[in-house]
Amino acid sequence: MEWPLQDAKNQFSRVVQKARSEGPQIVTLRGERAAVVLSVADYDALRAGRPSLVDDLLSGPAWDDELAEAVATRATTASRDVAL
């Protein structure tokens, strides 16, 4: 069901109840689809099995031996001369 924003604001409890019993409720702004109200069950189903940002970052491409050695070497050598 679609709800104009003003109606959704005035009847938010009803919008949430309908999202829980009937499925996603669409909120429109000036006749254009602007937002969707989902039940927790629908939201959890959308998120299930999707990796988090941390998972994505940690699962980046594996380093080959040459790159790993270059990084390790760089960490132990000065990047520039520093006068004391």
N, CA, C and O atoms as a MOPAC input file, in Angstrom:
PM7 MOZYME 1SCF
protein

 N      0.84400 1    -1.18500 1     0.00000 1
 C      0.00000 1     0.00000 1     0.00000 1
 C      0.88100 1     1.23600 1     0.00000 1
 O      1.95900 1     1.23500 1     0.59400 1
 N      0.43000 1     2.28500 1    -0.65900 1
 C      1.14900 1     3.55700 1    -0.67600 1
 C      0.47000 1     4.56200 1     0.24100 1
 O     -0.75600 1     4.65500 1     0.31100 1
 N      1.31100 1     5.30600 1     0.93900 1
 C      0.85200 1     6.32100 1     1.88600 1
 C      1.49300 1     7.65600 1     1.53800 1
 O      2.71900 1     7.75100 1     1.47500 1
 N      0.68400 1     8.69400 1     1.31000 1
 C      1.29100 1    10.02300 1     1.21500 1
 C      1.97400 1    10.34600 1     2.54700 1
 O      1.49600 1     9.92700 1     3.60100 1
 N      3.06400 1    11.07300 1     2.51000 1
 C      3.85100 1    11.33800 1     3.70400 1
 C      3.00800 1    11.87600 1     4.85600 1
 O      3.15800 1    11.41700 1     5.98800 1
 N      2.14000 1    12.82400 1     4.59600 1
 C      1.33100 1    13.41500 1     5.67100 1
 C      0.45100 1    12.35300 1     6.32800 1
 O      0.32000 1    12.32300 1     7.55200 1
 N     -0.15700 1    11.47500 1     5.51000 1
 C     -0.98300 1    10.40500 1     6.06800 1
 C     -0.13500 1     9.41900 1     6.87000 1
 O     -0.55200 1     8.96100 1     7.93400 1
 N      1.04300 1     9.09600 1     6.36300 1
 C      1.92700 1     8.17200 1     7.07400 1
 C      2.34300 1     8.76200 1     8.41700 1
 O      2.42000 1     8.04400 1     9.41500 1
 N      2.61200 1    10.06600 1     8.44600 1
 C      2.97400 1    10.71000 1     9.71700 1
 C      1.80400 1    10.65900 1    10.69400 1
 O      1.98500 1    10.33300 1    11.86700 1
 N      0.61200 1    10.98000 1    10.21300 1
 C     -0.55900 1    11.03300 1    11.08600 1
 C     -1.02000 1     9.65900 1    11.56700 1
 O     -1.64400 1     9.53900 1    12.62100 1
 N     -0.70600 1     8.62300 1    10.78500 1
 C     -1.16800 1     7.27400 1    11.12100 1
 C      0.00200 1     6.29100 1    11.20600 1
 O     -0.10400 1     5.14800 1    10.76200 1
 N      1.09500 1     6.73900 1    11.77000 1
 C      2.30900 1     5.92500 1    11.77000 1
 C      2.09200 1     4.55100 1    12.41500 1
 O      2.59600 1     3.54700 1    11.91000 1
 N      1.35800 1     4.50000 1    13.50900 1
 C      1.08700 1     3.21000 1    14.15200 1
 C      0.40200 1     2.26100 1    13.18100 1
 O      0.73100 1     1.07600 1    13.12900 1
 N     -0.53300 1     2.77000 1    12.42700 1
 C     -1.25400 1     1.94200 1    11.45000 1
 C     -0.32600 1     1.49400 1    10.32400 1
 O     -0.40300 1     0.35500 1     9.86500 1
 N      0.55100 1     2.39600 1     9.88300 1
 C      1.52400 1     2.04000 1     8.83400 1
 C      2.39400 1     0.87900 1     9.32300 1
 O      2.62100 1    -0.08100 1     8.58700 1
 N      2.87800 1     0.96700 1    10.56200 1
 C      3.72400 1    -0.08100 1    11.12600 1
 C      2.93800 1    -1.38500 1    11.25800 1
 O      3.45400 1    -2.45000 1    10.92000 1
 N      1.70400 1    -1.31600 1    11.74300 1
 C      0.88200 1    -2.52900 1    11.87500 1
 C      0.68700 1    -3.19100 1    10.52500 1
 O      0.78500 1    -4.41300 1    10.40800 1
 N      0.41100 1    -2.38800 1     9.50200 1
 C      0.20600 1    -2.95400 1     8.16400 1
 C      1.50600 1    -3.54100 1     7.60700 1
 O      1.47800 1    -4.55600 1     6.91100 1
 N      2.64300 1    -2.90800 1     7.91000 1
 C      3.93000 1    -3.46000 1     7.46700 1
 C      4.14800 1    -4.83400 1     8.08500 1
 O      4.67400 1    -5.74000 1     7.43900 1
 N      3.74100 1    -4.97800 1     9.34200 1
 C      3.90100 1    -6.25600 1    10.02800 1
 C      2.93500 1    -7.32000 1     9.50900 1
 O      3.29700 1    -8.49300 1     9.42600 1
 N      1.72000 1    -6.92400 1     9.16200 1
 C      0.71200 1    -7.91600 1     8.77900 1
 C      0.57000 1    -8.10600 1     7.26500 1
 O      0.22300 1    -9.19500 1     6.80800 1
 N      0.83500 1    -7.05100 1     6.48800 1
 C      0.59000 1    -7.12700 1     5.04200 1
 C      1.84600 1    -7.01300 1     4.19200 1
 O      1.81800 1    -7.31500 1     2.99900 1
 N      2.94600 1    -6.57800 1     4.79800 1
 C      4.17300 1    -6.43000 1     4.01800 1
 C      4.58300 1    -4.97300 1     3.90300 1
 O      3.96000 1    -4.09800 1     4.50400 1
 N      5.62500 1    -4.71000 1     3.13600 1
 C      6.18300 1    -3.36200 1     3.03300 1
 C      5.14600 1    -2.30300 1     2.65800 1
 O      4.28200 1    -2.51900 1     1.80900 1
 N      5.26400 1    -1.15300 1     3.32200 1
 C      4.37200 1    -0.01600 1     3.06900 1
 C      5.20500 1     1.11100 1     2.44700 1
 O      6.23600 1     1.50200 1     2.99400 1
 N      4.75900 1     1.61900 1     1.32400 1
 C      5.50200 1     2.65100 1     0.59400 1
 C      4.98300 1     4.01900 1     0.99300 1
 O      3.77500 1     4.24800 1     1.04000 1
 N      5.91100 1     4.92800 1     1.28100 1
 C      5.56700 1     6.30500 1     1.61800 1
 C      5.96600 1     7.18000 1     0.43800 1
 O      7.08000 1     7.08900 1    -0.07700 1
 N      5.02300 1     8.03600 1     0.01700 1
 C      5.29400 1     8.89700 1    -1.13100 1
 C      5.44000 1    10.35100 1    -0.69000 1
 O      4.85800 1    10.78600 1     0.30400 1
 N      6.22400 1    11.07400 1    -1.45200 1
 C      6.44000 1    12.49300 1    -1.22600 1
 C      6.17000 1    13.19400 1    -2.54100 1
 O      6.88400 1    12.99500 1    -3.52400 1
 N      5.13900 1    14.01100 1    -2.55100 1
 C      4.69600 1    14.69800 1    -3.77800 1
 C      4.44300 1    13.70800 1    -4.92300 1
 O      4.77200 1    13.96500 1    -6.08100 1
 N      3.85200 1    12.57500 1    -4.55600 1
 C      3.48900 1    11.57900 1    -5.55800 1
 C      4.61500 1    10.64300 1    -5.97000 1
 O      4.37600 1     9.69800 1    -6.72200 1
 N      5.82300 1    10.87700 1    -5.50200 1
 C      6.96800 1    10.03000 1    -5.84400 1
 C      7.28000 1     9.09600 1    -4.68100 1
 O      7.20500 1     9.49800 1    -3.52000 1
 N      7.62400 1     7.87100 1    -4.98600 1
 C      8.01200 1     6.91800 1    -3.94400 1
 C      9.25400 1     7.44200 1    -3.23200 1
 O     10.25200 1     7.75900 1    -3.87900 1
 N      9.19800 1     7.53400 1    -1.90100 1
 C     10.29200 1     8.14100 1    -1.15700 1
 C     10.88400 1     7.21300 1    -0.09800 1
 O     12.07700 1     7.30000 1     0.19300 1
 N     10.08000 1     6.33300 1     0.47800 1
 C     10.57100 1     5.47300 1     1.55300 1
 C      9.69700 1     4.23300 1     1.64400 1
 O      8.59200 1     4.17600 1     1.10400 1
 N     10.23400 1     3.24000 1     2.35000 1
 C      9.49100 1     2.00300 1     2.57500 1
 C      9.57800 1     1.66500 1     4.05400 1
 O     10.65700 1     1.71200 1     4.64300 1
 N      8.45300 1     1.32800 1     4.65000 1
 C      8.41400 1     0.87300 1     6.03100 1
 C      8.30400 1    -0.65100 1     5.98300 1
 O      7.37600 1    -1.20900 1     5.39800 1
 N      9.29300 1    -1.31400 1     6.62300 1
 C      9.35700 1    -2.77500 1     6.63100 1
 C      9.16300 1    -3.31500 1     8.03800 1
 O      9.48800 1    -2.65200 1     9.02300 1
 N      8.63800 1    -4.50800 1     8.11600 1
 C      8.63200 1    -5.20600 1     9.40300 1
 C     10.05700 1    -5.66800 1     9.68800 1
 O     10.88000 1    -5.75700 1     8.77700 1
 N     10.34100 1    -5.95700 1    10.93600 1
 C     11.66300 1    -6.46800 1    11.29600 1
 C     11.93000 1    -7.78800 1    10.57100 1
 O     13.05300 1    -8.03900 1    10.13400 1
 N     10.91500 1    -8.61900 1    10.44400 1
 C     11.08500 1    -9.90500 1     9.76200 1
 C     11.50600 1    -9.69600 1     8.30900 1
 O     12.40000 1   -10.38200 1     7.81500 1
 N     10.85800 1    -8.74500 1     7.62100 1
 C     11.22300 1    -8.45600 1     6.22900 1
 C     12.63600 1    -7.88700 1     6.14300 1
 O     13.40600 1    -8.25000 1     5.25400 1
 N     12.97000 1    -6.99400 1     7.06900 1
 C     14.31200 1    -6.39400 1     7.08400 1
 C     15.36900 1    -7.46100 1     7.32700 1
 O     16.38000 1    -7.50600 1     6.62600 1
 N     15.14100 1    -8.32500 1     8.32000 1
 C     16.10500 1    -9.38300 1     8.61300 1
 C     16.27500 1   -10.32400 1     7.42400 1
 O     17.38200 1   -10.78800 1     7.15100 1
 N     15.18900 1   -10.60500 1     6.72200 1
 C     15.27700 1   -11.47100 1     5.54000 1
 C     16.13100 1   -10.81600 1     4.45100 1
 O     16.87800 1   -11.50100 1     3.75300 1
 N     16.02300 1    -9.50800 1     4.30900 1
 C     16.85300 1    -8.80500 1     3.32200 1
 C     18.32800 1    -8.83800 1     3.70500 1
 O     19.19600 1    -8.96300 1     2.84100 1
 N     18.60800 1    -8.72700 1     4.99200 1
 C     19.99700 1    -8.66800 1     5.47500 1
 C     20.64300 1   -10.04900 1     5.60900 1
 O     21.86900 1   -10.15400 1     5.65700 1
 N     19.84100 1   -11.09600 1     5.66900 1
 C     20.37000 1   -12.44200 1     5.90600 1
 C     21.38600 1   -12.82400 1     4.83600 1
 O     21.15000 1   -12.67200 1     3.63700 1
 N     22.50900 1   -13.31600 1     5.30500 1
 C     23.51900 1   -13.80600 1     4.38300 1
 C     24.38600 1   -12.74100 1     3.74500 1
 O     25.33300 1   -13.06400 1     3.02700 1
 N     24.08400 1   -11.48100 1     3.99200 1
 C     24.88800 1   -10.41100 1     3.41200 1
 C     26.03700 1   -10.08100 1     4.35700 1
 O     25.83000 1    -9.91800 1     5.56000 1
 N     27.24100 1    -9.98400 1     3.81500 1
 C     28.36600 1    -9.64300 1     4.68400 1
 C     28.28900 1    -8.19200 1     5.14500 1
 O     27.72600 1    -7.33600 1     4.46300 1
 N     28.85900 1    -7.93900 1     6.30300 1
 C     28.93000 1    -6.56700 1     6.80800 1
 C     30.08200 1    -5.84400 1     6.10800 1
 O     30.85500 1    -6.46800 1     5.38200 1
 N     30.19500 1    -4.55100 1     6.32200 1
 C     31.29700 1    -3.78600 1     5.75500 1
 C     32.63300 1    -4.34400 1     6.24100 1
 O     33.57800 1    -4.45600 1     5.46100 1
 N     32.71500 1    -4.69200 1     7.51300 1
 C     33.95100 1    -5.25800 1     8.05800 1
 C     34.28400 1    -6.56000 1     7.33900 1
 O     35.43700 1    -6.78600 1     6.97200 1
 N     33.29500 1    -7.41200 1     7.13700 1
 C     33.52300 1    -8.66900 1     6.41900 1
 C     34.05100 1    -8.39700 1     5.01400 1
 O     34.97600 1    -9.06600 1     4.55300 1
 N     33.46200 1    -7.41800 1     4.33500 1
 C     33.91300 1    -7.06600 1     2.98300 1
 C     35.36000 1    -6.60600 1     2.99300 1
 O     36.15700 1    -7.02100 1     2.15200 1
 N     35.69800 1    -5.74800 1     3.94700 1
 C     37.06700 1    -5.23100 1     4.00200 1
 C     38.07100 1    -6.33500 1     4.32500 1
 O     39.15500 1    -6.38300 1     3.74200 1
 N     37.71700 1    -7.20900 1     5.23900 1
 C     38.63400 1    -8.27900 1     5.62900 1
 C     38.76000 1    -9.37300 1     4.57800 1
 O     39.71900 1   -10.14500 1     4.60600 1
 N     37.82800 1    -9.45200 1     3.67000 1
 C     37.87200 1   -10.50000 1     2.65500 1
 C     38.41900 1    -9.98100 1     1.33100 1
 O     38.13900 1   -10.54600 1     0.27400 1
 N     39.19200 1    -8.91600 1     1.39100 1
 C     39.79700 1    -8.35400 1     0.18000 1
 C     40.71600 1    -9.35500 1    -0.49600 1
 O     40.89700 1   -10.47000 1    -0.00900 1
 N     41.28800 1    -8.95900 1    -1.60400 1
 C     42.14300 1    -9.89700 1    -2.34400 1
 C     43.34700 1   -10.32800 1    -1.50500 1
 O     43.87900 1    -9.54900 1    -0.71400 1
 N     43.76100 1   -11.56400 1    -1.69000 1
 C     44.91100 1   -12.09300 1    -0.96100 1
 C     46.19200 1   -11.46200 1    -1.50900 1
 O     46.29500 1   -11.16700 1    -2.70000 1
 N     47.14000 1   -11.26700 1    -0.64100 1
 C     48.43600 1   -10.72600 1    -1.05300 1
 C     49.30700 1   -11.87700 1    -1.54400 1
 O     49.39000 1   -12.92700 1    -0.90800 1
 N     49.95100 1   -11.66200 1    -2.68000 1
 C     50.90900 1   -12.67100 1    -3.11100 1
 C     52.19500 1   -12.49300 1    -2.30100 1
 O     52.34800 1   -11.50100 1    -1.58900 1
 N     53.10800 1   -13.44100 1    -2.40800 1
 C     54.33200 1   -13.41200 1    -1.59800 1
 C     55.16700 1   -12.17100 1    -1.85900 1
 O     55.75700 1   -11.60800 1    -0.93700 1
 N     55.21800 1   -11.74600 1    -3.11000 1
 C     56.03500 1   -10.57300 1    -3.47100 1
 C     55.50700 1    -9.30600 1    -2.79400 1
 O     56.28800 1    -8.52000 1    -2.25800 1
 N     54.19300 1    -9.10500 1    -2.81500 1
 C     53.60300 1    -7.92900 1    -2.17400 1
 C     53.79100 1    -7.98100 1    -0.65700 1
 O     54.13200 1    -6.97100 1    -0.04100 1
 N     53.57200 1    -9.14000 1    -0.05800 1
 C     53.73800 1    -9.28300 1     1.38800 1
 C     55.17700 1    -8.97100 1     1.79200 1
 O     55.40800 1    -8.31400 1     2.80700 1
 N     56.13800 1    -9.43800 1     1.00800 1
 C     57.55200 1    -9.16300 1     1.30600 1
 C     57.86200 1    -7.67900 1     1.16300 1
 O     58.59100 1    -7.11800 1     1.98100 1
 N     57.31500 1    -7.03700 1     0.13300 1
 C     57.54600 1    -5.60300 1    -0.07300 1
 C     56.98200 1    -4.78300 1     1.08700 1
 O     57.61000 1    -3.82300 1     1.53400 1
 N     55.81800 1    -5.15400 1     1.56500 1
 C     55.21100 1    -4.44300 1     2.69600 1
 C     56.03900 1    -4.66300 1     3.95400 1
 O     56.27800 1    -3.71700 1     4.70500 1
 N     56.47400 1    -5.87400 1     4.19300 1
 C     57.27400 1    -6.17400 1     5.38100 1
 C     58.60800 1    -5.43800 1     5.33800 1
 O     59.07200 1    -4.93000 1     6.35800 1
 N     59.21700 1    -5.38100 1     4.17800 1
 C     60.48900 1    -4.67900 1     4.03300 1
 C     60.29400 1    -3.19200 1     4.25000 1
 O     61.09800 1    -2.55900 1     4.93300 1
 N     59.26000 1    -2.63200 1     3.69300 1
 C     58.99700 1    -1.19500 1     3.83600 1
 C     58.78900 1    -0.83000 1     5.29800 1
 O     59.19200 1     0.25200 1     5.72400 1
 N     58.18200 1    -1.69000 1     6.05500 1
 C     57.89600 1    -1.39100 1     7.45800 1
 C     59.16800 1    -1.31600 1     8.29900 1
 O     59.16600 1    -0.68800 1     9.35800 1
 N     60.25100 1    -1.94300 1     7.84700 1
 C     61.47700 1    -1.94800 1     8.63300 1
 C     62.51300 1    -0.96200 1     8.12400 1
 O     63.55600 1    -0.80000 1     8.75700 1
 N     62.26200 1    -0.29800 1     7.00600 1
 C     63.21100 1     0.67200 1     6.46900 1
 C     62.62900 1     2.06400 1     6.53200 1
 O     61.41700 1     2.25300 1     6.42300 1
 N     63.50900 1     3.04200 1     6.71000 1
 C     63.05000 1     4.43700 1     6.74200 1
 C     62.57100 1     4.85200 1     5.35800 1
 O     63.15900 1     4.47000 1     4.34700 1
 N     61.51100 1     5.62700 1     5.32200 1
 C     60.97900 1     6.05700 1     4.03700 1
 C     61.72600 1     7.27900 1     3.49000 1
 O     61.62600 1     7.58900 1     2.30300 1
 N     62.47200 1     7.96700 1     4.35600 1
 C     63.26900 1     9.11300 1     3.92600 1
 C     64.34600 1     9.37200 1     4.97400 1
 O     64.24500 1     8.92300 1     6.11600 1
 N     65.35400 1    10.08800 1     4.57300 1
 C     66.41900 1    10.43400 1     5.51600 1
 C     65.91800 1    11.52200 1     6.44600 1
 O     65.32900 1    12.51100 1     6.00800 1
 N     66.15600 1    11.33000 1     7.71800 1
 C     65.75100 1    12.30700 1     8.71400 1
 C     67.00600 1    12.78800 1     9.41700 1
 O     67.70800 1    12.00000 1    10.05100 1
 N     67.29200 1    14.07800 1     9.30900 1
 C     68.46400 1    14.64000 1     9.95600 1
 C     68.15500 1    14.85100 1    11.43800 1
 O     67.11300 1    15.39700 1    11.79900 1
 N     69.05400 1    14.42000 1    12.26000 1
 C     68.86200 1    14.58500 1    13.70400 1
 C     69.59900 1    15.76500 1    14.22500 1
 O     69.54500 1    16.04700 1    15.42100 1

